[in-house]
């Protein structure tokens, strides 16, 4: 029922805006109609809102002070993914080989897209984690309470700062994982969990490896 949306027209079809996706009725919209360049997900794997809420509620608490780096991912210009065992993260480039570097659309507040690894697994529901489109997958509590804007986290040798930009998802994420994760992410009852994740910016360059500690160095007093 894409004709009910007022978003941009692509290939003669009006596509919903992000705001329209946040309130769309799941049974009234076919996520397969969303068009974009890059990796696509399997709608058979999409969870309902009830399934997602139950699964998230059943997860053990994530580490508050020291967790672990689970995955390091560089996103190519056409959606391809490169998984690093080790990477040198810098103030200028962020993740080496990632499409963020050199793009004018996104500034430093969007340098490193980061998601809590167990949330990512639940949402992916058997699909590859890198399909999410994040650079960093961490075993760490990324909620506003634990990591307010401005907080500092060290991964291996690199020091990162939480930016003000909470990740809200996009049509690619909706196609890959369904409407439920995006809508739960912006719901006031769950928003502070940062289900879709947060962004980091590199403060001090350094090397990080999969399996390195993810340690909270300083919590900002700013509101999350």
Backbone bond lengths (Angstrom), bond angles and torsions (degrees), N, CA, C in turn:
res aa  C-N    CA-C-N  psi(-1)  N-CA   C-N-CA  omega(-1)  CA-C   N-CA-C  phi
1 X - - - 1.458 - - 1.526 110.72 -
2 X 1.363 115.75 42.46 1.444 119.21 -178.19 1.512 113.02 -64.98
3 X 1.332 119.52 -20.34 1.456 121.37 179.69 1.525 112.20 -65.33
4 X 1.327 117.39 -15.90 1.460 120.91 179.52 1.516 111.98 -79.96
5 X 1.331 117.65 -9.05 1.448 121.72 -176.96 1.515 111.23 -92.88
6 X 1.332 115.10 158.30 1.460 120.39 -178.11 1.517 112.06 -112.60
7 X 1.327 117.25 15.64 1.453 120.95 -176.69 1.513 113.20 -75.31
8 X 1.334 116.25 -161.67 1.458 121.53 -176.44 1.523 111.05 -76.22
9 X 1.330 115.20 156.20 1.460 120.63 -179.66 1.520 109.52 -96.48
10 X 1.328 116.08 129.41 1.450 122.63 178.13 1.519 108.52 -131.83
11 X 1.345 116.24 123.20 1.460 122.06 -178.30 1.526 111.40 54.08
12 X 1.318 115.07 37.52 1.463 119.87 176.52 1.505 114.59 81.67
13 X 1.333 117.67 0.56 1.465 121.76 -179.21 1.527 108.90 -115.36
14 X 1.323 115.80 133.85 1.456 119.87 178.00 1.526 108.92 -78.44
15 X 1.334 115.69 119.71 1.456 120.87 -179.98 1.530 110.14 -95.86
16 X 1.327 117.49 147.39 1.460 120.66 -179.65 1.521 112.26 -69.87
17 X 1.309 115.96 150.68 1.454 120.79 171.67 1.530 108.37 -76.97
18 X 1.333 115.88 169.06 1.460 120.18 176.65 1.530 110.55 -59.44
19 X 1.339 115.66 -40.73 1.459 120.28 -179.90 1.529 111.54 -64.10
20 X 1.325 116.65 -36.61 1.467 120.23 178.61 1.529 110.92 -70.55
21 X 1.331 117.53 -35.79 1.459 120.42 176.88 1.526 111.37 -65.17
22 X 1.317 116.56 -31.65 1.464 120.42 -178.45 1.519 113.12 -67.23
23 X 1.328 117.28 -19.79 1.466 120.27 -177.71 1.527 113.02 -122.73
24 X 1.330 117.53 2.21 1.468 120.95 -177.88 1.525 111.12 -64.87
25 X 1.329 116.11 142.60 1.458 120.86 175.15 1.532 108.89 -74.09
26 X 1.329 118.03 124.66 1.466 120.68 -175.00 1.523 114.46 -53.27
27 X 1.314 117.48 -41.20 1.462 119.65 -176.57 1.530 112.92 -79.06
28 X 1.322 116.77 -7.77 1.460 119.50 -177.64 1.517 112.12 -98.23
29 X 1.346 117.97 -3.35 1.454 120.12 -173.32 1.518 111.30 -136.09
30 X 1.324 116.98 128.96 1.456 123.41 178.95 1.530 108.36 -93.51
31 X 1.318 117.05 111.11 1.464 120.50 -177.50 1.525 112.64 -65.09
32 X 1.339 117.40 -17.76 1.465 120.02 178.58 1.525 112.43 -68.31
33 X 1.326 117.47 -15.41 1.464 119.82 179.50 1.536 111.81 -78.36
34 X 1.329 117.66 -10.49 1.464 120.92 178.16 1.520 109.60 -73.85
35 X 1.326 117.14 126.92 1.458 122.29 -175.30 1.523 110.84 -114.66
36 X 1.333 115.37 136.16 1.457 121.50 177.88 1.519 108.45 -167.43
37 X 1.313 115.60 162.45 1.458 120.60 174.59 1.522 109.01 -85.05
38 X 1.322 116.44 135.28 1.457 119.33 177.79 1.509 113.24 129.05
39 X 1.317 115.63 -174.41 1.456 122.77 -176.78 1.518 111.23 -66.75
40 X 1.316 115.76 141.89 1.458 121.12 179.42 1.525 110.19 -117.59
41 X 1.319 115.32 152.74 1.451 121.01 -178.35 1.522 112.67 -98.01
42 X 1.327 115.03 179.76 1.462 123.29 -178.57 1.526 108.90 -108.88
43 X 1.331 116.68 111.63 1.467 118.73 -175.78 1.528 112.82 -66.67
44 X 1.324 117.56 -17.52 1.462 120.17 175.09 1.528 110.05 -62.60
45 X 1.324 116.71 -25.06 1.460 121.93 -178.84 1.530 113.26 -87.66
46 X 1.323 118.34 -6.17 1.454 120.51 -177.68 1.529 111.09 -63.80
47 X 1.318 116.57 136.45 1.454 122.14 176.12 1.524 110.41 -94.16
48 X 1.318 115.40 149.81 1.468 119.90 172.24 1.533 108.69 -77.65
49 X 1.324 115.58 166.85 1.461 119.41 178.60 1.530 110.55 -58.99
50 X 1.332 117.21 -43.42 1.463 120.80 -179.49 1.530 111.17 -63.37
51 X 1.330 117.04 -43.06 1.460 120.62 179.09 1.525 111.21 -63.45
52 X 1.322 115.44 -41.81 1.455 120.11 -178.99 1.525 111.21 -65.88
53 X 1.320 117.18 -45.59 1.461 120.43 -179.55 1.529 111.17 -62.70
54 X 1.325 116.89 -40.48 1.462 120.88 178.94 1.527 110.82 -64.11
55 X 1.332 116.31 -44.58 1.465 120.65 -178.33 1.523 111.49 -65.80
56 X 1.329 117.16 -42.76 1.468 120.74 179.80 1.529 110.76 -65.37
57 X 1.338 115.84 -42.41 1.457 119.91 -179.97 1.528 111.84 -63.89
58 X 1.327 117.43 -26.71 1.454 121.43 -177.61 1.521 114.83 -86.24
59 X 1.336 117.59 -2.89 1.458 120.31 -179.73 1.531 110.94 -75.49
60 X 1.325 117.51 145.88 1.471 119.20 173.66 1.522 109.40 -69.03
61 X 1.322 117.89 155.45 1.468 120.35 178.54 1.523 111.27 -58.63
62 X 1.335 116.03 140.13 1.460 120.37 175.93 1.523 109.45 -78.24
63 X 1.332 117.85 154.67 1.466 120.16 177.16 1.528 111.48 -57.62
64 X 1.314 116.97 140.13 1.463 121.83 -179.88 1.523 112.15 -91.21
65 X 1.332 117.22 -36.96 1.463 120.94 -171.71 1.525 113.89 -110.40
66 X 1.311 116.98 -39.18 1.466 119.68 179.59 1.517 110.20 -143.53
67 X 1.322 114.77 118.23 1.451 121.34 177.71 1.519 110.54 -120.65
68 X 1.332 115.68 -139.55 1.459 119.44 -173.39 1.521 110.79 -150.13
69 X 1.322 115.38 150.27 1.468 122.38 173.43 1.526 108.14 -83.77
70 X 1.320 116.57 123.31 1.461 121.70 -176.13 1.523 112.01 -101.17
71 X 1.332 117.77 -38.09 1.462 121.01 -174.57 1.521 109.28 -151.87
72 X 1.339 116.59 140.74 1.461 124.42 175.07 1.519 107.81 -122.08
73 X 1.325 117.37 122.30 1.467 120.98 -171.56 1.528 110.63 -132.77
74 X 1.326 116.18 133.65 1.466 122.65 169.62 1.524 107.72 -106.83
75 X 1.329 116.04 134.07 1.461 122.05 -178.65 1.521 109.25 -101.75
76 X 1.333 116.23 123.99 1.455 120.78 -179.50 1.516 112.10 -78.26
77 X 1.342 117.26 169.57 1.467 121.81 -175.71 1.519 114.83 -64.29
78 X 1.331 118.03 -24.04 1.463 120.27 179.46 1.532 111.77 -113.44
79 X 1.326 116.05 21.84 1.457 119.43 174.20 1.513 115.74 98.90
80 X 1.327 118.24 -7.13 1.460 119.41 178.95 1.518 110.51 -67.15
81 X 1.326 116.61 158.89 1.451 122.71 -177.64 1.534 110.33 -123.02
82 X 1.328 115.54 138.61 1.457 122.19 171.98 1.519 107.95 -119.66
83 X 1.321 117.16 121.64 1.460 121.85 179.90 1.529 108.78 -95.78
84 X 1.326 116.09 124.35 1.461 122.27 -179.59 1.522 110.14 -101.78
85 X 1.316 115.86 137.98 1.464 120.08 167.35 1.517 110.03 -81.12
86 X 1.337 116.00 -30.11 1.457 122.41 178.42 1.518 108.29 -146.29
87 X 1.321 116.68 144.32 1.468 120.19 179.95 1.522 109.43 -148.78
88 X 1.337 115.16 148.17 1.461 121.98 172.97 1.524 107.55 -98.03
89 X 1.315 116.88 109.16 1.463 121.58 179.33 1.525 108.60 -91.62
90 X 1.341 116.18 130.26 1.461 120.26 -176.75 1.518 111.32 -124.70
91 X 1.360 114.68 161.71 1.460 120.22 179.27 1.524 111.53 -63.90
92 X 1.326 117.05 -31.70 1.458 120.92 -176.59 1.526 113.05 -82.50
93 X 1.328 117.03 -45.93 1.463 121.03 -171.35 1.523 114.39 -104.54
94 X 1.312 118.19 -15.98 1.457 118.59 -173.94 1.513 109.82 68.14
95 X 1.328 116.70 -126.54 1.457 122.46 177.18 1.525 109.50 -77.31
96 X 1.347 119.29 125.96 1.465 120.25 -178.88 1.528 111.80 -60.84
97 X 1.338 114.94 132.78 1.458 120.31 178.43 1.506 114.93 81.07
98 X 1.348 117.27 3.39 1.458 119.54 -178.69 1.526 110.87 -84.67
99 X 1.329 115.84 147.90 1.460 120.96 -176.12 1.525 113.14 -67.64
100 X 1.335 118.16 -15.35 1.469 119.52 178.99 1.522 110.60 -56.94
101 X 1.334 116.72 -41.83 1.458 120.66 -177.01 1.530 110.18 -68.57
102 X 1.317 115.86 127.59 1.461 119.94 178.96 1.511 114.16 93.39
103 X 1.348 118.36 -7.67 1.460 120.65 176.60 1.524 109.36 -90.08
104 X 1.311 115.24 133.50 1.469 119.89 179.21 1.524 112.31 -82.29
105 X 1.336 116.75 -20.82 1.459 120.93 -172.81 1.520 112.27 -67.06
106 X 1.338 116.78 -35.00 1.462 120.48 -174.10 1.525 110.18 -117.05
107 X 1.318 116.26 128.38 1.452 121.98 -179.03 1.516 112.03 -89.35
108 X 1.339 116.35 -167.97 1.470 121.18 -176.12 1.523 114.23 -62.78
109 X 1.327 117.40 -23.59 1.471 119.45 178.74 1.526 112.43 -67.61
110 X 1.332 116.61 -11.42 1.471 121.09 -179.21 1.528 111.72 -113.92
111 X 1.315 117.21 21.29 1.464 120.08 -169.60 1.523 114.26 -62.04
112 X 1.321 118.31 -49.29 1.469 121.52 -175.55 1.529 110.31 -128.15
113 X 1.313 116.38 103.28 1.461 120.95 176.24 1.525 108.71 -71.12
114 X 1.328 115.53 130.75 1.472 120.92 -171.10 1.521 110.04 -134.53
115 X 1.329 116.79 137.28 1.457 121.45 -179.04 1.526 109.69 -135.49
116 X 1.307 115.66 148.52 1.465 121.54 175.14 1.526 108.20 -70.81
117 X 1.322 117.42 127.75 1.461 121.77 -169.38 1.524 113.39 -62.79
118 X 1.333 117.86 -40.14 1.463 117.81 -177.94 1.529 111.49 -71.52
119 X 1.335 117.44 -34.10 1.465 119.38 172.79 1.527 109.89 -61.04
120 X 1.327 115.81 -44.04 1.465 120.71 -178.69 1.525 111.40 -60.46
121 X 1.339 116.53 -39.81 1.473 119.87 179.64 1.526 111.49 -66.06
122 X 1.320 115.90 -44.32 1.464 119.77 179.82 1.524 110.07 -59.96
123 X 1.317 116.66 -49.61 1.470 121.32 -177.24 1.517 110.99 -64.18
124 X 1.329 117.20 -41.13 1.471 120.48 -178.95 1.521 111.36 -66.14
125 X 1.325 116.87 -32.36 1.464 121.23 175.76 1.528 111.95 51.13
126 X 1.321 116.32 50.56 1.460 121.42 176.73 1.513 114.47 99.25
127 X 1.318 117.90 -11.87 1.460 120.80 176.27 1.532 109.17 -82.86
128 X 1.342 117.81 159.46 1.469 120.09 -178.87 1.525 111.84 -59.63
129 X 1.322 117.38 137.94 1.463 120.98 -178.27 1.522 111.78 -60.51
130 X 1.337 117.20 -37.42 1.467 119.79 -176.67 1.522 112.91 -65.43
131 X 1.320 117.52 -11.89 1.460 120.79 175.79 1.528 111.22 -61.59
132 X 1.326 117.26 -23.67 1.460 121.22 -179.58 1.526 112.20 -60.18
133 X 1.317 117.83 -34.40 1.454 119.14 -177.32 1.511 114.00 88.95
134 X 1.318 117.41 25.25 1.464 121.84 176.44 1.529 109.83 -103.11
135 X 1.333 115.23 156.46 1.461 121.13 177.86 1.517 112.51 -87.04
136 X 1.335 115.84 -37.98 1.453 121.77 -174.76 1.523 110.27 -123.04
137 X 1.324 116.05 130.21 1.461 122.89 174.47 1.524 106.03 -117.56
138 X 1.334 115.83 117.76 1.457 120.75 -171.96 1.517 112.63 -123.16
139 X 1.321 115.73 145.48 1.462 121.33 165.11 1.523 106.13 -89.66
140 X 1.335 116.11 86.76 1.455 122.42 -176.51 1.517 108.92 -164.78
141 X 1.326 116.87 142.88 1.454 121.65 177.42 1.532 108.68 -71.93
142 X 1.336 116.74 114.90 1.467 122.37 -178.04 1.524 111.99 -101.90
143 X 1.312 117.11 14.78 1.462 120.37 -176.72 1.531 110.85 -67.43
144 X 1.329 115.00 161.87 1.462 120.88 178.38 1.527 111.30 -61.18
145 X 1.331 117.16 -34.57 1.460 120.18 -179.91 1.528 111.31 -66.64
146 X 1.321 116.60 -39.72 1.458 119.79 -176.41 1.519 112.99 -84.65
147 X 1.329 116.82 -36.49 1.466 120.99 -177.62 1.528 110.34 -131.31
148 X 1.322 117.70 76.12 1.464 119.98 175.86 1.533 110.36 -62.83
149 X 1.310 116.01 159.82 1.466 121.92 176.24 1.529 110.27 -50.04
150 X 1.338 115.62 132.54 1.453 121.00 179.83 1.512 114.42 95.57
151 X 1.317 118.08 -10.12 1.464 120.83 179.28 1.530 110.39 -65.12
152 X 1.330 115.72 152.29 1.459 122.44 -178.04 1.521 110.81 -110.43
153 X 1.329 115.54 134.57 1.465 122.10 -179.90 1.522 108.17 -133.06
154 X 1.330 115.94 135.88 1.463 119.68 176.34 1.521 109.54 -106.22
155 X 1.333 114.83 129.43 1.466 122.31 173.61 1.522 107.18 -115.81
156 X 1.326 117.22 110.83 1.456 118.20 -174.84 1.515 108.84 60.33
157 X 1.351 116.38 -119.25 1.468 121.38 -179.69 1.530 113.00 -93.83
158 X 1.316 118.80 -17.74 1.467 122.06 -171.72 1.527 111.02 -85.69
159 X 1.328 115.59 142.18 1.458 121.07 176.88 1.523 108.98 -109.49
160 X 1.330 116.09 129.48 1.461 122.73 -175.07 1.524 110.43 -122.34
161 X 1.327 115.09 151.40 1.466 121.32 175.55 1.528 109.18 -118.77
162 X 1.335 116.58 137.43 1.457 121.69 175.13 1.527 108.72 -70.16
163 X 1.321 117.84 126.81 1.459 121.92 179.95 1.535 110.02 -89.98
164 X 1.328 117.87 170.63 1.470 120.20 -179.57 1.526 114.46 -74.85
165 X 1.341 117.36 -4.56 1.464 120.19 -172.08 1.518 111.83 -92.94
166 X 1.313 117.30 103.32 1.472 120.50 171.09 1.519 108.51 -75.48
167 X 1.310 116.77 140.60 1.454 121.06 -179.19 1.528 109.40 -78.67
168 X 1.335 117.02 128.54 1.467 120.46 -178.44 1.517 113.10 -109.53
169 X 1.317 117.88 -4.29 1.455 119.34 -179.31 1.518 111.67 86.63
170 X 1.318 115.91 173.20 1.462 122.10 -178.10 1.518 108.22 -152.03
171 X 1.343 116.04 -178.27 1.467 118.73 -177.32 1.529 111.89 -65.18
172 X 1.345 118.10 -28.75 1.464 119.79 176.68 1.531 109.93 -62.45
173 X 1.326 115.69 -45.24 1.469 120.62 -179.43 1.519 110.30 -63.66
174 X 1.333 117.24 -38.12 1.467 121.43 179.07 1.522 110.40 -65.91
175 X 1.333 117.59 -44.56 1.461 119.59 178.87 1.526 110.91 -61.18
176 X 1.313 116.02 -41.22 1.463 120.15 -175.31 1.519 113.39 -73.36
177 X 1.347 116.35 -36.61 1.460 119.29 -170.41 1.524 114.62 -127.22
178 X 1.322 117.79 -1.12 1.452 120.92 176.79 1.517 113.52 95.08
179 X 1.331 115.16 174.63 1.460 121.66 -178.27 1.539 112.82 -76.29
180 X 1.325 116.84 -29.62 1.464 119.94 -172.18 1.536 113.43 -58.67
181 X 1.348 119.98 -47.10 1.466 118.28 -179.18 1.526 113.12 -61.90
182 X 1.325 116.68 -42.31 1.462 119.37 -179.58 1.525 111.27 -64.62
183 X 1.317 116.54 -42.53 1.455 120.33 -177.91 1.526 111.35 -71.34
184 X 1.320 117.79 -35.56 1.458 120.27 176.84 1.530 109.97 -69.15
185 X 1.315 117.02 -35.67 1.459 121.96 -179.34 1.527 112.70 -60.51
186 X 1.336 117.25 -36.68 1.469 120.08 -177.78 1.527 113.04 -96.43
187 X 1.315 117.30 -5.17 1.459 120.88 177.94 1.538 108.89 -64.99
188 X 1.333 118.13 129.57 1.468 120.21 -179.57 1.526 113.69 -53.40
189 X 1.332 116.67 -29.16 1.467 119.88 -178.70 1.527 112.40 -70.43
190 X 1.337 117.40 -20.04 1.460 121.29 -175.50 1.524 113.34 -126.14
191 X 1.322 117.43 -5.90 1.470 121.56 -168.70 1.523 113.06 -55.75
192 X 1.330 116.71 -38.51 1.453 119.45 -174.53 1.537 113.48 -72.23
193 X 1.331 116.11 -10.48 1.462 119.68 174.85 1.518 111.89 -70.64
194 X 1.344 116.48 -25.75 1.464 122.07 -174.04 1.531 110.27 57.96
195 X 1.301 114.50 56.55 1.465 121.04 -179.77 1.523 111.75 -55.81
196 X 1.342 116.62 -38.22 1.463 120.56 179.19 1.520 111.43 -83.63
197 X 1.324 117.20 -14.62 1.449 119.42 175.74 1.515 113.80 110.81
198 X 1.329 115.01 -171.67 1.455 123.33 -177.65 1.523 108.30 -135.89
199 X 1.324 115.59 -179.60 1.463 120.86 174.35 1.522 109.95 -119.55
200 X 1.341 114.60 141.84 1.458 122.43 171.96 1.528 109.68 -112.57
201 X 1.321 115.40 154.64 1.456 122.50 170.26 1.523 107.82 -123.90
202 X 1.342 116.15 139.91 1.461 120.52 -179.82 1.533 109.85 -72.21
203 X 1.330 115.84 126.87 1.467 122.47 176.47 1.522 110.14 -100.09
204 X 1.338 116.63 -43.33 1.461 122.68 175.85 1.521 107.66 -132.04
205 X 1.336 116.02 122.96 1.456 121.05 -179.00 1.523 111.35 -63.04
206 X 1.314 115.18 153.31 1.458 119.24 177.80 1.514 111.26 178.16
207 X 1.310 115.15 170.98 1.467 120.88 179.52 1.529 110.44 -92.48
208 X 1.309 114.56 146.16 1.454 120.86 177.11 1.519 107.88 -139.36
209 X 1.309 115.27 142.73 1.457 122.01 178.67 1.522 109.90 -122.76
210 X 1.332 115.32 153.44 1.458 120.17 170.88 1.529 107.94 -59.35
211 X 1.313 116.48 130.43 1.458 122.00 -177.47 1.512 114.17 99.30
212 X 1.356 117.15 -13.23 1.463 120.00 177.64 1.524 110.75 -64.48
213 X 1.316 115.08 158.17 1.457 120.48 175.98 1.519 110.87 -69.82
214 X 1.319 115.71 145.32 1.466 123.75 171.89 1.520 105.70 -114.79
215 X 1.337 115.95 104.10 1.458 121.14 -168.55 1.525 111.35 -116.00
216 X 1.313 116.69 128.23 1.464 121.04 175.45 1.519 107.90 -75.44
217 X 1.333 116.28 118.46 1.458 122.39 -178.16 1.523 110.99 -91.99
218 X 1.329 115.81 -40.37 1.458 119.84 -178.50 1.519 109.50 -153.83
219 X 1.324 116.21 134.03 1.459 120.54 175.25 1.517 109.35 -100.14
220 X 1.328 115.38 125.54 1.456 119.61 178.39 1.523 109.29 -70.20
221 X 1.328 115.10 156.02 1.470 119.92 174.90 1.517 111.07 -90.72
222 X 1.350 117.02 0.44 1.457 120.84 178.99 1.513 110.03 -67.33
223 X 1.343 116.22 151.04 1.468 120.63 176.41 1.503 108.96 -68.45
224 X 1.345 118.67 140.54 1.442 122.83 -179.23 1.488 112.36 -81.03
